[in-house]
Amino acid sequence: MGQELNVGAVLLGRVLLFGEQLIIRAELVDATDGSQLWGEQYNRHLTDIFAVQEEIAREISEGLRS
């Protein structure tokens, strides 16, 4: 998919909600060979959704710089 979009990396994610428990799995994958560049799972309370959004964006940005 990344090659069709002419990008170097693709962000994949999954969000699960169990009651008030929010589980987010995100990974950055190299589009050329499918290797994982970065990946993390976040387990938070639903009320923390905006804080975890900022945390994920920051960590992805840091991962792209390295």
PDBQT receptor file of N, H, CA, C and O in Angstrom, charges set to zero:
ATOM      1  N   MET A   1       0.817  -1.184   0.000  1.00  0.00    +0.000 N 
ATOM      2  CA  MET A   1       0.000   0.000   0.000  1.00  0.00    +0.000 C 
ATOM      3  C   MET A   1       0.867   1.257   0.000  1.00  0.00    +0.000 C 
ATOM      4  O   MET A   1       0.585   2.215  -0.719  1.00  0.00    +0.000 OA
ATOM      5  N   GLY A   2       1.911   1.245   0.801  1.00  0.00    +0.000 N 
ATOM      6  H   GLY A   2       2.141   0.467   1.385  1.00  0.00    +0.000 HD
ATOM      7  CA  GLY A   2       2.792   2.409   0.880  1.00  0.00    +0.000 C 
ATOM      8  C   GLY A   2       3.448   2.740  -0.443  1.00  0.00    +0.000 C 
ATOM      9  O   GLY A   2       3.621   3.911  -0.780  1.00  0.00    +0.000 OA
ATOM     10  N   GLN A   3       3.814   1.711  -1.197  1.00  0.00    +0.000 N 
ATOM     11  H   GLN A   3       3.674   0.760  -0.923  1.00  0.00    +0.000 HD
ATOM     12  CA  GLN A   3       4.437   1.945  -2.494  1.00  0.00    +0.000 C 
ATOM     13  C   GLN A   3       3.436   2.552  -3.469  1.00  0.00    +0.000 C 
ATOM     14  O   GLN A   3       3.798   3.402  -4.282  1.00  0.00    +0.000 OA
ATOM     15  N   GLU A   4       2.179   2.120  -3.393  1.00  0.00    +0.000 N 
ATOM     16  H   GLU A   4       1.885   1.429  -2.733  1.00  0.00    +0.000 HD
ATOM     17  CA  GLU A   4       1.143   2.694  -4.260  1.00  0.00    +0.000 C 
ATOM     18  C   GLU A   4       0.911   4.164  -3.942  1.00  0.00    +0.000 C 
ATOM     19  O   GLU A   4       0.612   4.961  -4.831  1.00  0.00    +0.000 OA
ATOM     20  N   LEU A   5       1.052   4.517  -2.660  1.00  0.00    +0.000 N 
ATOM     21  H   LEU A   5       1.295   3.870  -1.938  1.00  0.00    +0.000 HD
ATOM     22  CA  LEU A   5       0.860   5.907  -2.238  1.00  0.00    +0.000 C 
ATOM     23  C   LEU A   5       2.133   6.729  -2.367  1.00  0.00    +0.000 C 
ATOM     24  O   LEU A   5       2.133   7.939  -2.140  1.00  0.00    +0.000 OA
ATOM     25  N   ASN A   6       3.225   6.051  -2.736  1.00  0.00    +0.000 N 
ATOM     26  H   ASN A   6       3.225   5.069  -2.920  1.00  0.00    +0.000 HD
ATOM     27  CA  ASN A   6       4.526   6.707  -2.877  1.00  0.00    +0.000 C 
ATOM     28  C   ASN A   6       4.979   7.359  -1.566  1.00  0.00    +0.000 C 
ATOM     29  O   ASN A   6       5.381   8.522  -1.542  1.00  0.00    +0.000 OA
ATOM     30  N   VAL A   7       4.905   6.581  -0.476  1.00  0.00    +0.000 N 
ATOM     31  H   VAL A   7       4.579   5.636  -0.495  1.00  0.00    +0.000 HD
ATOM     32  CA  VAL A   7       5.342   7.060   0.836  1.00  0.00    +0.000 C 
ATOM     33  C   VAL A   7       6.404   6.104   1.385  1.00  0.00    +0.000 C 
ATOM     34  O   VAL A   7       6.488   4.946   0.977  1.00  0.00    +0.000 OA
ATOM     35  N   GLY A   8       7.201   6.608   2.306  1.00  0.00    +0.000 N 
ATOM     36  H   GLY A   8       7.133   7.549   2.637  1.00  0.00    +0.000 HD
ATOM     37  CA  GLY A   8       8.253   5.808   2.891  1.00  0.00    +0.000 C 
ATOM     38  C   GLY A   8       7.792   4.952   4.057  1.00  0.00    +0.000 C 
ATOM     39  O   GLY A   8       8.388   3.914   4.345  1.00  0.00    +0.000 OA
ATOM     40  N   ALA A   9       6.723   5.387   4.735  1.00  0.00    +0.000 N 
ATOM     41  H   ALA A   9       6.238   6.229   4.501  1.00  0.00    +0.000 HD
ATOM     42  CA  ALA A   9       6.236   4.655   5.906  1.00  0.00    +0.000 C 
ATOM     43  C   ALA A   9       4.722   4.791   5.999  1.00  0.00    +0.000 C 
ATOM     44  O   ALA A   9       4.132   5.749   5.498  1.00  0.00    +0.000 OA
ATOM     45  N   VAL A  10       4.111   3.811   6.651  1.00  0.00    +0.000 N 
ATOM     46  H   VAL A  10       4.590   3.033   7.058  1.00  0.00    +0.000 HD
ATOM     47  CA  VAL A  10       2.659   3.790   6.840  1.00  0.00    +0.000 C 
ATOM     48  C   VAL A  10       2.383   3.612   8.326  1.00  0.00    +0.000 C 
ATOM     49  O   VAL A  10       3.026   2.800   8.990  1.00  0.00    +0.000 OA
ATOM     50  N   LEU A  11       1.432   4.367   8.842  1.00  0.00    +0.000 N 
ATOM     51  H   LEU A  11       0.909   5.027   8.303  1.00  0.00    +0.000 HD
ATOM     52  CA  LEU A  11       1.021   4.245  10.239  1.00  0.00    +0.000 C 
ATOM     53  C   LEU A  11      -0.202   3.338  10.307  1.00  0.00    +0.000 C 
ATOM     54  O   LEU A  11      -1.225   3.609   9.678  1.00  0.00    +0.000 OA
ATOM     55  N   LEU A  12      -0.085   2.265  11.072  1.00  0.00    +0.000 N 
ATOM     56  H   LEU A  12       0.746   2.045  11.582  1.00  0.00    +0.000 HD
ATOM     57  CA  LEU A  12      -1.189   1.327  11.277  1.00  0.00    +0.000 C 
ATOM     58  C   LEU A  12      -1.644   1.448  12.718  1.00  0.00    +0.000 C 
ATOM     59  O   LEU A  12      -0.835   1.706  13.609  1.00  0.00    +0.000 OA
ATOM     60  N   GLY A  13      -2.924   1.266  12.951  1.00  0.00    +0.000 N 
ATOM     61  H   GLY A  13      -3.582   1.056  12.227  1.00  0.00    +0.000 HD
ATOM     62  CA  GLY A  13      -3.406   1.370  14.320  1.00  0.00    +0.000 C 
ATOM     63  C   GLY A  13      -4.669   0.589  14.562  1.00  0.00    +0.000 C 
ATOM     64  O   GLY A  13      -5.409   0.238  13.643  1.00  0.00    +0.000 OA
ATOM     65  N   ARG A  14      -4.891   0.329  15.830  1.00  0.00    +0.000 N 
ATOM     66  H   ARG A  14      -4.291   0.614  16.578  1.00  0.00    +0.000 HD
ATOM     67  CA  ARG A  14      -6.091  -0.371  16.272  1.00  0.00    +0.000 C 
ATOM     68  C   ARG A  14      -6.529   0.260  17.583  1.00  0.00    +0.000 C 
ATOM     69  O   ARG A  14      -5.711   0.523  18.464  1.00  0.00    +0.000 OA
ATOM     70  N   VAL A  15      -7.823   0.499  17.701  1.00  0.00    +0.000 N 
ATOM     71  H   VAL A  15      -8.487   0.285  16.985  1.00  0.00    +0.000 HD
ATOM     72  CA  VAL A  15      -8.378   1.075  18.928  1.00  0.00    +0.000 C 
ATOM     73  C   VAL A  15      -9.449   0.136  19.442  1.00  0.00    +0.000 C 
ATOM     74  O   VAL A  15     -10.373  -0.232  18.717  1.00  0.00    +0.000 OA
ATOM     75  N   LEU A  16      -9.314  -0.246  20.702  1.00  0.00    +0.000 N 
ATOM     76  H   LEU A  16      -8.563   0.053  21.290  1.00  0.00    +0.000 HD
ATOM     77  CA  LEU A  16     -10.294  -1.110  21.360  1.00  0.00    +0.000 C 
ATOM     78  C   LEU A  16     -10.828  -0.397  22.586  1.00  0.00    +0.000 C 
ATOM     79  O   LEU A  16     -10.085   0.287  23.289  1.00  0.00    +0.000 OA
ATOM     80  N   LEU A  17     -12.099  -0.556  22.836  1.00  0.00    +0.000 N 
ATOM     81  H   LEU A  17     -12.703  -1.112  22.265  1.00  0.00    +0.000 HD
ATOM     82  CA  LEU A  17     -12.724   0.055  24.005  1.00  0.00    +0.000 C 
ATOM     83  C   LEU A  17     -13.462  -1.025  24.770  1.00  0.00    +0.000 C 
ATOM     84  O   LEU A  17     -14.356  -1.681  24.235  1.00  0.00    +0.000 OA
ATOM     85  N   PHE A  18     -13.080  -1.206  26.026  1.00  0.00    +0.000 N 
ATOM     86  H   PHE A  18     -12.354  -0.673  26.460  1.00  0.00    +0.000 HD
ATOM     87  CA  PHE A  18     -13.719  -2.157  26.929  1.00  0.00    +0.000 C 
ATOM     88  C   PHE A  18     -14.257  -1.373  28.106  1.00  0.00    +0.000 C 
ATOM     89  O   PHE A  18     -13.520  -1.079  29.047  1.00  0.00    +0.000 OA
ATOM     90  N   GLY A  19     -15.535  -1.030  28.066  1.00  0.00    +0.000 N 
ATOM     91  H   GLY A  19     -16.135  -1.269  27.302  1.00  0.00    +0.000 HD
ATOM     92  CA  GLY A  19     -16.102  -0.191  29.121  1.00  0.00    +0.000 C 
ATOM     93  C   GLY A  19     -15.444   1.175  29.082  1.00  0.00    +0.000 C 
ATOM     94  O   GLY A  19     -15.583   1.913  28.107  1.00  0.00    +0.000 OA
ATOM     95  N   GLU A  20     -14.727   1.508  30.144  1.00  0.00    +0.000 N 
ATOM     96  H   GLU A  20     -14.614   0.908  30.937  1.00  0.00    +0.000 HD
ATOM     97  CA  GLU A  20     -14.011   2.791  30.211  1.00  0.00    +0.000 C 
ATOM     98  C   GLU A  20     -12.524   2.629  29.909  1.00  0.00    +0.000 C 
ATOM     99  O   GLU A  20     -11.769   3.600  29.968  1.00  0.00    +0.000 OA
ATOM    100  N   GLN A  21     -12.097   1.394  29.582  1.00  0.00    +0.000 N 
ATOM    101  H   GLN A  21     -12.710   0.606  29.534  1.00  0.00    +0.000 HD
ATOM    102  CA  GLN A  21     -10.687   1.114  29.287  1.00  0.00    +0.000 C 
ATOM    103  C   GLN A  21     -10.429   1.249  27.792  1.00  0.00    +0.000 C 
ATOM    104  O   GLN A  21     -11.097   0.610  26.979  1.00  0.00    +0.000 OA
ATOM    105  N   LEU A  22      -9.472   2.071  27.442  1.00  0.00    +0.000 N 
ATOM    106  H   LEU A  22      -8.930   2.590  28.103  1.00  0.00    +0.000 HD
ATOM    107  CA  LEU A  22      -9.104   2.336  26.055  1.00  0.00    +0.000 C 
ATOM    108  C   LEU A  22      -7.751   1.691  25.778  1.00  0.00    +0.000 C 
ATOM    109  O   LEU A  22      -6.785   1.933  26.501  1.00  0.00    +0.000 OA
ATOM    110  N   ILE A  23      -7.680   0.879  24.745  1.00  0.00    +0.000 N 
ATOM    111  H   ILE A  23      -8.465   0.682  24.157  1.00  0.00    +0.000 HD
ATOM    112  CA  ILE A  23      -6.429   0.246  24.343  1.00  0.00    +0.000 C 
ATOM    113  C   ILE A  23      -6.131   0.667  22.913  1.00  0.00    +0.000 C 
ATOM    114  O   ILE A  23      -6.928   0.441  22.002  1.00  0.00    +0.000 OA
ATOM    115  N   ILE A  24      -4.985   1.275  22.736  1.00  0.00    +0.000 N 
ATOM    116  H   ILE A  24      -4.338   1.459  23.476  1.00  0.00    +0.000 HD
ATOM    117  CA  ILE A  24      -4.581   1.751  21.410  1.00  0.00    +0.000 C 
ATOM    118  C   ILE A  24      -3.253   1.092  21.049  1.00  0.00    +0.000 C 
ATOM    119  O   ILE A  24      -2.293   1.148  21.818  1.00  0.00    +0.000 OA
ATOM    120  N   ARG A  25      -3.207   0.477  19.893  1.00  0.00    +0.000 N 
ATOM    121  H   ARG A  25      -3.986   0.431  19.268  1.00  0.00    +0.000 HD
ATOM    122  CA  ARG A  25      -1.979  -0.126  19.378  1.00  0.00    +0.000 C 
ATOM    123  C   ARG A  25      -1.634   0.608  18.091  1.00  0.00    +0.000 C 
ATOM    124  O   ARG A  25      -2.444   0.664  17.166  1.00  0.00    +0.000 OA
ATOM    125  N   ALA A  26      -0.436   1.168  18.030  1.00  0.00    +0.000 N 
ATOM    126  H   ALA A  26       0.223   1.122  18.781  1.00  0.00    +0.000 HD
ATOM    127  CA  ALA A  26      -0.014   1.910  16.851  1.00  0.00    +0.000 C 
ATOM    128  C   ALA A  26       1.367   1.423  16.436  1.00  0.00    +0.000 C 
ATOM    129  O   ALA A  26       2.210   1.121  17.282  1.00  0.00    +0.000 OA
ATOM    130  N   GLU A  27       1.592   1.351  15.132  1.00  0.00    +0.000 N 
ATOM    131  H   GLU A  27       0.907   1.596  14.445  1.00  0.00    +0.000 HD
ATOM    132  CA  GLU A  27       2.919   1.003  14.643  1.00  0.00    +0.000 C 
ATOM    133  C   GLU A  27       3.207   1.720  13.338  1.00  0.00    +0.000 C 
ATOM    134  O   GLU A  27       2.322   1.922  12.507  1.00  0.00    +0.000 OA
ATOM    135  N   LEU A  28       4.449   2.094  13.181  1.00  0.00    +0.000 N 
ATOM    136  H   LEU A  28       5.168   1.930  13.856  1.00  0.00    +0.000 HD
ATOM    137  CA  LEU A  28       4.933   2.736  11.977  1.00  0.00    +0.000 C 
ATOM    138  C   LEU A  28       5.735   1.689  11.218  1.00  0.00    +0.000 C 
ATOM    139  O   LEU A  28       6.683   1.112  11.751  1.00  0.00    +0.000 OA
ATOM    140  N   VAL A  29       5.345   1.447   9.960  1.00  0.00    +0.000 N 
ATOM    141  H   VAL A  29       4.575   1.916   9.527  1.00  0.00    +0.000 HD
ATOM    142  CA  VAL A  29       5.930   0.362   9.173  1.00  0.00    +0.000 C 
ATOM    143  C   VAL A  29       6.617   0.937   7.941  1.00  0.00    +0.000 C 
ATOM    144  O   VAL A  29       6.070   1.797   7.252  1.00  0.00    +0.000 OA
ATOM    145  N   ASP A  30       7.825   0.448   7.675  1.00  0.00    +0.000 N 
ATOM    146  H   ASP A  30       8.271  -0.251   8.234  1.00  0.00    +0.000 HD
ATOM    147  CA  ASP A  30       8.570   0.840   6.483  1.00  0.00    +0.000 C 
ATOM    148  C   ASP A  30       7.823   0.306   5.256  1.00  0.00    +0.000 C 
ATOM    149  O   ASP A  30       7.554  -0.892   5.163  1.00  0.00    +0.000 OA
ATOM    150  N   ALA A  31       7.493   1.191   4.325  1.00  0.00    +0.000 N 
ATOM    151  H   ALA A  31       7.711   2.164   4.401  1.00  0.00    +0.000 HD
ATOM    152  CA  ALA A  31       6.695   0.801   3.159  1.00  0.00    +0.000 C 
ATOM    153  C   ALA A  31       7.475  -0.047   2.162  1.00  0.00    +0.000 C 
ATOM    154  O   ALA A  31       6.870  -0.761   1.361  1.00  0.00    +0.000 OA
ATOM    155  N   THR A  32       8.799   0.015   2.195  1.00  0.00    +0.000 N 
ATOM    156  H   THR A  32       9.290   0.594   2.846  1.00  0.00    +0.000 HD
ATOM    157  CA  THR A  32       9.573  -0.739   1.215  1.00  0.00    +0.000 C 
ATOM    158  C   THR A  32       9.730  -2.208   1.576  1.00  0.00    +0.000 C 
ATOM    159  O   THR A  32       9.680  -3.073   0.702  1.00  0.00    +0.000 OA
ATOM    160  N   ASP A  33       9.921  -2.497   2.878  1.00  0.00    +0.000 N 
ATOM    161  H   ASP A  33       9.962  -1.794   3.588  1.00  0.00    +0.000 HD
ATOM    162  CA  ASP A  33      10.159  -3.890   3.248  1.00  0.00    +0.000 C 
ATOM    163  C   ASP A  33       9.218  -4.435   4.329  1.00  0.00    +0.000 C 
ATOM    164  O   ASP A  33       9.313  -5.606   4.697  1.00  0.00    +0.000 OA
ATOM    165  N   GLY A  34       8.316  -3.597   4.836  1.00  0.00    +0.000 N 
ATOM    166  H   GLY A  34       8.239  -2.646   4.538  1.00  0.00    +0.000 HD
ATOM    167  CA  GLY A  34       7.345  -4.052   5.825  1.00  0.00    +0.000 C 
ATOM    168  C   GLY A  34       7.881  -4.158   7.243  1.00  0.00    +0.000 C 
ATOM    169  O   GLY A  34       7.173  -4.631   8.133  1.00  0.00    +0.000 OA
ATOM    170  N   SER A  35       9.118  -3.728   7.472  1.00  0.00    +0.000 N 
ATOM    171  H   SER A  35       9.693  -3.344   6.749  1.00  0.00    +0.000 HD
ATOM    172  CA  SER A  35       9.680  -3.809   8.818  1.00  0.00    +0.000 C 
ATOM    173  C   SER A  35       9.084  -2.723   9.719  1.00  0.00    +0.000 C 
ATOM    174  O   SER A  35       8.708  -1.643   9.262  1.00  0.00    +0.000 OA
ATOM    175  N   GLN A  36       9.011  -3.041  10.987  1.00  0.00    +0.000 N 
ATOM    176  H   GLN A  36       9.316  -3.918  11.358  1.00  0.00    +0.000 HD
ATOM    177  CA  GLN A  36       8.448  -2.100  11.952  1.00  0.00    +0.000 C 
ATOM    178  C   GLN A  36       9.516  -1.086  12.347  1.00  0.00    +0.000 C 
ATOM    179  O   GLN A  36      10.603  -1.452  12.795  1.00  0.00    +0.000 OA
ATOM    180  N   LEU A  37       9.188   0.201  12.173  1.00  0.00    +0.000 N 
ATOM    181  H   LEU A  37       8.305   0.498  11.809  1.00  0.00    +0.000 HD
ATOM    182  CA  LEU A  37      10.089   1.280  12.555  1.00  0.00    +0.000 C 
ATOM    183  C   LEU A  37       9.854   1.699  13.997  1.00  0.00    +0.000 C 
ATOM    184  O   LEU A  37      10.776   2.108  14.702  1.00  0.00    +0.000 OA
ATOM    185  N   TRP A  38       8.615   1.589  14.413  1.00  0.00    +0.000 N 
ATOM    186  H   TRP A  38       7.866   1.257  13.839  1.00  0.00    +0.000 HD
ATOM    187  CA  TRP A  38       8.213   1.992  15.757  1.00  0.00    +0.000 C 
ATOM    188  C   TRP A  38       6.893   1.320  16.073  1.00  0.00    +0.000 C 
ATOM    189  O   TRP A  38       6.084   1.093  15.173  1.00  0.00    +0.000 OA
ATOM    190  N   GLY A  39       6.665   1.001  17.324  1.00  0.00    +0.000 N 
ATOM    191  H   GLY A  39       7.322   1.186  18.054  1.00  0.00    +0.000 HD
ATOM    192  CA  GLY A  39       5.393   0.428  17.727  1.00  0.00    +0.000 C 
ATOM    193  C   GLY A  39       5.193   0.574  19.223  1.00  0.00    +0.000 C 
ATOM    194  O   GLY A  39       6.147   0.534  20.000  1.00  0.00    +0.000 OA
ATOM    195  N   GLU A  40       3.949   0.742  19.611  1.00  0.00    +0.000 N 
ATOM    196  H   GLU A  40       3.174   0.775  18.979  1.00  0.00    +0.000 HD
ATOM    197  CA  GLU A  40       3.634   0.918  21.029  1.00  0.00    +0.000 C 
ATOM    198  C   GLU A  40       2.174   0.562  21.279  1.00  0.00    +0.000 C 
ATOM    199  O   GLU A  40       1.323   0.685  20.398  1.00  0.00    +0.000 OA
ATOM    200  N   GLN A  41       1.911   0.122  22.495  1.00  0.00    +0.000 N 
ATOM    201  H   GLN A  41       2.602   0.023  23.211  1.00  0.00    +0.000 HD
ATOM    202  CA  GLN A  41       0.532  -0.102  22.936  1.00  0.00    +0.000 C 
ATOM    203  C   GLN A  41       0.272   0.792  24.128  1.00  0.00    +0.000 C 
ATOM    204  O   GLN A  41       1.093   0.890  25.040  1.00  0.00    +0.000 OA
ATOM    205  N   TYR A  42      -0.881   1.446  24.113  1.00  0.00    +0.000 N 
ATOM    206  H   TYR A  42      -1.548   1.367  23.372  1.00  0.00    +0.000 HD
ATOM    207  CA  TYR A  42      -1.264   2.372  25.171  1.00  0.00    +0.000 C 
ATOM    208  C   TYR A  42      -2.531   1.860  25.838  1.00  0.00    +0.000 C 
ATOM    209  O   TYR A  42      -3.532   1.604  25.169  1.00  0.00    +0.000 OA
ATOM    210  N   ASN A  43      -2.486   1.713  27.138  1.00  0.00    +0.000 N 
ATOM    211  H   ASN A  43      -1.672   1.921  27.681  1.00  0.00    +0.000 HD
ATOM    212  CA  ASN A  43      -3.650   1.310  27.925  1.00  0.00    +0.000 C 
ATOM    213  C   ASN A  43      -4.023   2.491  28.805  1.00  0.00    +0.000 C 
ATOM    214  O   ASN A  43      -3.286   2.846  29.725  1.00  0.00    +0.000 OA
ATOM    215  N   ARG A  44      -5.147   3.088  28.528  1.00  0.00    +0.000 N 
ATOM    216  H   ARG A  44      -5.746   2.800  27.780  1.00  0.00    +0.000 HD
ATOM    217  CA  ARG A  44      -5.555   4.293  29.245  1.00  0.00    +0.000 C 
ATOM    218  C   ARG A  44      -7.039   4.237  29.589  1.00  0.00    +0.000 C 
ATOM    219  O   ARG A  44      -7.790   3.403  29.083  1.00  0.00    +0.000 OA
ATOM    220  N   HIS A  45      -7.430   5.149  30.460  1.00  0.00    +0.000 N 
ATOM    221  H   HIS A  45      -6.820   5.827  30.871  1.00  0.00    +0.000 HD
ATOM    222  CA  HIS A  45      -8.836   5.354  30.775  1.00  0.00    +0.000 C 
ATOM    223  C   HIS A  45      -9.417   6.231  29.673  1.00  0.00    +0.000 C 
ATOM    224  O   HIS A  45      -8.727   7.103  29.144  1.00  0.00    +0.000 OA
ATOM    225  N   LEU A  46     -10.660   6.010  29.332  1.00  0.00    +0.000 N 
ATOM    226  H   LEU A  46     -11.220   5.302  29.762  1.00  0.00    +0.000 HD
ATOM    227  CA  LEU A  46     -11.305   6.735  28.237  1.00  0.00    +0.000 C 
ATOM    228  C   LEU A  46     -11.192   8.253  28.390  1.00  0.00    +0.000 C 
ATOM    229  O   LEU A  46     -11.092   8.965  27.391  1.00  0.00    +0.000 OA
ATOM    230  N   THR A  47     -11.208   8.749  29.612  1.00  0.00    +0.000 N 
ATOM    231  H   THR A  47     -11.289   8.170  30.423  1.00  0.00    +0.000 HD
ATOM    232  CA  THR A  47     -11.126  10.205  29.817  1.00  0.00    +0.000 C 
ATOM    233  C   THR A  47      -9.764  10.775  29.436  1.00  0.00    +0.000 C 
ATOM    234  O   THR A  47      -9.623  11.992  29.317  1.00  0.00    +0.000 OA
ATOM    235  N   ASP A  48      -8.752   9.915  29.240  1.00  0.00    +0.000 N 
ATOM    236  H   ASP A  48      -8.867   8.927  29.336  1.00  0.00    +0.000 HD
ATOM    237  CA  ASP A  48      -7.406  10.366  28.871  1.00  0.00    +0.000 C 
ATOM    238  C   ASP A  48      -7.178  10.376  27.364  1.00  0.00    +0.000 C 
ATOM    239  O   ASP A  48      -6.035  10.473  26.916  1.00  0.00    +0.000 OA
ATOM    240  N   ILE A  49      -8.231  10.278  26.589  1.00  0.00    +0.000 N 
ATOM    241  H   ILE A  49      -9.159  10.199  26.953  1.00  0.00    +0.000 HD
ATOM    242  CA  ILE A  49      -8.089  10.104  25.140  1.00  0.00    +0.000 C 
ATOM    243  C   ILE A  49      -7.308  11.235  24.468  1.00  0.00    +0.000 C 
ATOM    244  O   ILE A  49      -6.519  10.974  23.561  1.00  0.00    +0.000 OA
ATOM    245  N   PHE A  50      -7.512  12.477  24.892  1.00  0.00    +0.000 N 
ATOM    246  H   PHE A  50      -8.153  12.689  25.630  1.00  0.00    +0.000 HD
ATOM    247  CA  PHE A  50      -6.807  13.580  24.241  1.00  0.00    +0.000 C 
ATOM    248  C   PHE A  50      -5.335  13.621  24.645  1.00  0.00    +0.000 C 
ATOM    249  O   PHE A  50      -4.482  13.975  23.831  1.00  0.00    +0.000 OA
ATOM    250  N   ALA A  51      -5.033  13.264  25.885  1.00  0.00    +0.000 N 
ATOM    251  H   ALA A  51      -5.727  12.977  26.545  1.00  0.00    +0.000 HD
ATOM    252  CA  ALA A  51      -3.636  13.216  26.338  1.00  0.00    +0.000 C 
ATOM    253  C   ALA A  51      -2.875  12.119  25.601  1.00  0.00    +0.000 C 
ATOM    254  O   ALA A  51      -1.734  12.326  25.189  1.00  0.00    +0.000 OA
ATOM    255  N   VAL A  52      -3.493  10.964  25.435  1.00  0.00    +0.000 N 
ATOM    256  H   VAL A  52      -4.420  10.795  25.770  1.00  0.00    +0.000 HD
ATOM    257  CA  VAL A  52      -2.803   9.866  24.746  1.00  0.00    +0.000 C 
ATOM    258  C   VAL A  52      -2.657  10.191  23.260  1.00  0.00    +0.000 C 
ATOM    259  O   VAL A  52      -1.692   9.753  22.633  1.00  0.00    +0.000 OA
ATOM    260  N   GLN A  53      -3.570  10.929  22.695  1.00  0.00    +0.000 N 
ATOM    261  H   GLN A  53      -4.353  11.285  23.204  1.00  0.00    +0.000 HD
ATOM    262  CA  GLN A  53      -3.451  11.348  21.294  1.00  0.00    +0.000 C 
ATOM    263  C   GLN A  53      -2.199  12.199  21.115  1.00  0.00    +0.000 C 
ATOM    264  O   GLN A  53      -1.451  12.007  20.157  1.00  0.00    +0.000 OA
ATOM    265  N   GLU A  54      -1.969  13.131  22.022  1.00  0.00    +0.000 N 
ATOM    266  H   GLU A  54      -2.577  13.287  22.800  1.00  0.00    +0.000 HD
ATOM    267  CA  GLU A  54      -0.779  13.964  21.949  1.00  0.00    +0.000 C 
ATOM    268  C   GLU A  54       0.485  13.146  22.167  1.00  0.00    +0.000 C 
ATOM    269  O   GLU A  54       1.493  13.369  21.496  1.00  0.00    +0.000 OA
ATOM    270  N   GLU A  55       0.438  12.205  23.096  1.00  0.00    +0.000 N 
ATOM    271  H   GLU A  55      -0.381  12.024  23.641  1.00  0.00    +0.000 HD
ATOM    272  CA  GLU A  55       1.580  11.346  23.381  1.00  0.00    +0.000 C 
ATOM    273  C   GLU A  55       1.958  10.507  22.161  1.00  0.00    +0.000 C 
ATOM    274  O   GLU A  55       3.137  10.387  21.829  1.00  0.00    +0.000 OA
ATOM    275  N   ILE A  56       0.968   9.934  21.503  1.00  0.00    +0.000 N 
ATOM    276  H   ILE A  56       0.010  10.032  21.773  1.00  0.00    +0.000 HD
ATOM    277  CA  ILE A  56       1.223   9.117  20.314  1.00  0.00    +0.000 C 
ATOM    278  C   ILE A  56       1.828   9.972  19.200  1.00  0.00    +0.000 C 
ATOM    279  O   ILE A  56       2.805   9.569  18.568  1.00  0.00    +0.000 OA
ATOM    280  N   ALA A  57       1.256  11.139  18.963  1.00  0.00    +0.000 N 
ATOM    281  H   ALA A  57       0.463  11.467  19.476  1.00  0.00    +0.000 HD
ATOM    282  CA  ALA A  57       1.778  12.021  17.907  1.00  0.00    +0.000 C 
ATOM    283  C   ALA A  57       3.222  12.411  18.186  1.00  0.00    +0.000 C 
ATOM    284  O   ALA A  57       4.044  12.435  17.270  1.00  0.00    +0.000 OA
ATOM    285  N   ARG A  58       3.540  12.715  19.436  1.00  0.00    +0.000 N 
ATOM    286  H   ARG A  58       2.872  12.695  20.181  1.00  0.00    +0.000 HD
ATOM    287  CA  ARG A  58       4.903  13.094  19.802  1.00  0.00    +0.000 C 
ATOM    288  C   ARG A  58       5.875  11.927  19.582  1.00  0.00    +0.000 C 
ATOM    289  O   ARG A  58       6.960  12.116  19.034  1.00  0.00    +0.000 OA
ATOM    290  N   GLU A  59       5.483  10.731  20.008  1.00  0.00    +0.000 N 
ATOM    291  H   GLU A  59       4.601  10.578  20.454  1.00  0.00    +0.000 HD
ATOM    292  CA  GLU A  59       6.367   9.582  19.878  1.00  0.00    +0.000 C 
ATOM    293  C   GLU A  59       6.571   9.182  18.409  1.00  0.00    +0.000 C 
ATOM    294  O   GLU A  59       7.664   8.760  18.031  1.00  0.00    +0.000 OA
ATOM    295  N   ILE A  60       5.545   9.310  17.597  1.00  0.00    +0.000 N 
ATOM    296  H   ILE A  60       4.657   9.652  17.905  1.00  0.00    +0.000 HD
ATOM    297  CA  ILE A  60       5.703   9.021  16.168  1.00  0.00    +0.000 C 
ATOM    298  C   ILE A  60       6.652  10.029  15.537  1.00  0.00    +0.000 C 
ATOM    299  O   ILE A  60       7.523   9.663  14.748  1.00  0.00    +0.000 OA
ATOM    300  N   SER A  61       6.480  11.291  15.886  1.00  0.00    +0.000 N 
ATOM    301  H   SER A  61       5.773  11.588  16.526  1.00  0.00    +0.000 HD
ATOM    302  CA  SER A  61       7.357  12.328  15.360  1.00  0.00    +0.000 C 
ATOM    303  C   SER A  61       8.804  12.073  15.745  1.00  0.00    +0.000 C 
ATOM    304  O   SER A  61       9.700  12.231  14.916  1.00  0.00    +0.000 OA
ATOM    305  N   GLU A  62       9.046  11.683  16.988  1.00  0.00    +0.000 N 
ATOM    306  H   GLU A  62       8.318  11.554  17.662  1.00  0.00    +0.000 HD
ATOM    307  CA  GLU A  62      10.403  11.353  17.437  1.00  0.00    +0.000 C 
ATOM    308  C   GLU A  62      10.947  10.139  16.697  1.00  0.00    +0.000 C 
ATOM    309  O   GLU A  62      12.126  10.094  16.345  1.00  0.00    +0.000 OA
ATOM    310  N   GLY A  63      10.078   9.152  16.463  1.00  0.00    +0.000 N 
ATOM    311  H   GLY A  63       9.121   9.189  16.749  1.00  0.00    +0.000 HD
ATOM    312  CA  GLY A  63      10.500   7.965  15.737  1.00  0.00    +0.000 C 
ATOM    313  C   GLY A  63      10.879   8.251  14.300  1.00  0.00    +0.000 C 
ATOM    314  O   GLY A  63      11.786   7.617  13.760  1.00  0.00    +0.000 OA
ATOM    315  N   LEU A  64      10.205   9.184  13.682  1.00  0.00    +0.000 N 
ATOM    316  H   LEU A  64       9.468   9.698  14.121  1.00  0.00    +0.000 HD
ATOM    317  CA  LEU A  64      10.519   9.545  12.298  1.00  0.00    +0.000 C 
ATOM    318  C   LEU A  64      11.834  10.298  12.193  1.00  0.00    +0.000 C 
ATOM    319  O   LEU A  64      12.509  10.233  11.166  1.00  0.00    +0.000 OA
ATOM    320  N   ARG A  65      12.199  11.008  13.246  1.00  0.00    +0.000 N 
ATOM    321  H   ARG A  65      11.651  11.060  14.081  1.00  0.00    +0.000 HD
ATOM    322  CA  ARG A  65      13.455  11.766  13.233  1.00  0.00    +0.000 C 
ATOM    323  C   ARG A  65      14.678  10.889  13.411  1.00  0.00    +0.000 C 
ATOM    324  O   ARG A  65      15.778  11.251  12.993  1.00  0.00    +0.000 OA
ATOM    325  N   SER A  66      14.487   9.733  14.034  1.00  0.00    +0.000 N 
ATOM    326  H   SER A  66      13.594   9.439  14.374  1.00  0.00    +0.000 HD
ATOM    327  CA  SER A  66      15.666   8.890  14.321  1.00  0.00    +0.000 C 
ATOM    328  C   SER A  66      15.955   7.912  13.200  1.00  0.00    +0.000 C 
ATOM    329  O   SER A  66      16.907   7.137  13.287  1.00  0.00    +0.000 OA
TER     330      SER A  66
